[in-house]
Amino acid sequence: MQNYKDLKVWVKAHLFTLLMYQEKKSFPKEELYCLTSQLRRSATSVPANIAEGCGKKTNPELAHYLNIALGSSNESEYYLLLSKDLKYLSDEKYIALNLLINEVKARLIALINKVCS
């Protein structure tokens, strides 16, 4: 279909993933196989599914992967909230990351609507 690296939504999702990898370093070691792992997986799922969808031949296939990415972005948003409430993230970092993941979600919804129309 198209080069996923040219999509602003992918660029933002990739940035979010990089930032989450950086932030997870400050999480407690006991969270390594629980919250840290879940957050890392949900964050990486967003740009990965955008990339995979862009490699498909039809718009319905692309829309399917974009919807998976949207679900993963919602999952990431929850893990951010949980991380803040557990005091693993400062309020300032939470606000910045939450704004970014919500921008990704809005861009995904717009792209899904475009692809489906």
DAVEN-V241992 format. One record per pair of residues at least 6 apart in sequence whose ideal C-beta (glycine too) atoms are under 8 Angstrom apart, sorted by the first residue. I is the first residue (numbers start at 0). J is the second residue. D is the distance in Angstrom with one decimal. If there is no record, write none. Layout:
BEGIN
i j d
I J D
I J D
END
This chain:
BEGIN
i j d
0 52 7.7
0 53 5.1
0 54 7.1
0 55 6.4
0 56 7.2
0 58 8.0
0 61 5.8
1 53 5.5
2 53 7.0
3 9 4.8
3 46 7.8
3 49 5.5
3 50 4.3
3 52 7.9
3 53 4.0
3 54 7.9
4 10 7.5
6 49 6.6
6 53 7.4
6 110 7.4
7 106 6.3
8 49 6.4
8 103 6.2
8 106 3.8
8 107 5.7
8 110 5.8
9 46 5.5
9 49 4.7
9 50 6.8
9 53 8.0
11 99 6.5
11 102 5.8
11 103 5.0
11 106 6.5
12 45 4.3
12 46 4.0
12 49 6.2
12 68 7.2
12 72 7.4
12 103 5.0
13 46 4.6
14 99 6.9
15 42 6.1
15 45 7.0
15 75 7.3
15 96 7.0
15 99 5.1
15 100 5.7
15 103 6.1
16 42 4.5
16 43 5.4
16 45 7.0
16 46 5.9
18 96 6.3
18 99 7.3
19 38 5.9
19 39 6.6
19 42 4.3
19 75 7.4
19 96 7.3
20 39 6.7
20 42 7.7
22 82 7.9
22 88 6.5
22 92 6.5
22 96 7.3
23 35 4.8
23 38 6.3
23 39 6.1
25 87 7.1
26 34 6.8
26 35 5.0
26 82 7.3
26 87 5.0
27 87 7.1
30 87 7.3
34 78 6.6
34 81 6.7
34 82 6.7
34 85 7.6
34 87 7.5
37 74 7.9
37 78 5.9
38 75 6.8
38 78 4.3
38 79 7.7
38 82 6.9
41 71 5.0
41 72 7.9
41 74 4.2
41 75 4.4
41 78 6.1
42 71 7.8
42 75 5.1
44 67 7.3
44 68 6.9
44 71 3.8
44 74 7.9
45 68 4.8
45 71 4.9
45 72 5.1
45 75 6.8
45 103 6.4
46 68 7.6
48 64 4.6
48 65 7.2
48 67 4.5
48 68 4.0
48 71 6.6
49 64 7.0
49 65 6.7
49 68 5.2
49 107 7.9
51 64 5.2
52 60 6.8
52 61 4.4
52 62 7.6
52 63 7.0
52 64 2.8
52 65 5.5
52 67 8.0
52 68 7.4
53 61 6.7
55 61 5.4
55 63 8.0
55 64 6.8
58 114 4.9
58 115 7.2
61 114 5.4
62 111 5.7
62 114 4.8
62 115 5.4
65 107 5.8
65 110 6.0
65 111 4.9
65 114 6.7
66 111 6.4
68 107 5.8
69 104 6.5
69 107 4.7
69 108 6.8
69 111 6.9
72 100 5.7
72 103 5.3
72 104 4.9
72 107 6.5
73 104 7.0
75 100 5.5
76 97 6.8
76 100 5.1
76 101 7.1
76 104 7.4
79 88 7.0
79 93 6.1
79 96 5.5
79 97 5.7
79 100 6.6
80 93 7.6
80 97 7.7
82 88 4.5
82 93 7.3
83 89 8.0
83 90 6.8
83 93 3.9
88 96 7.3
END
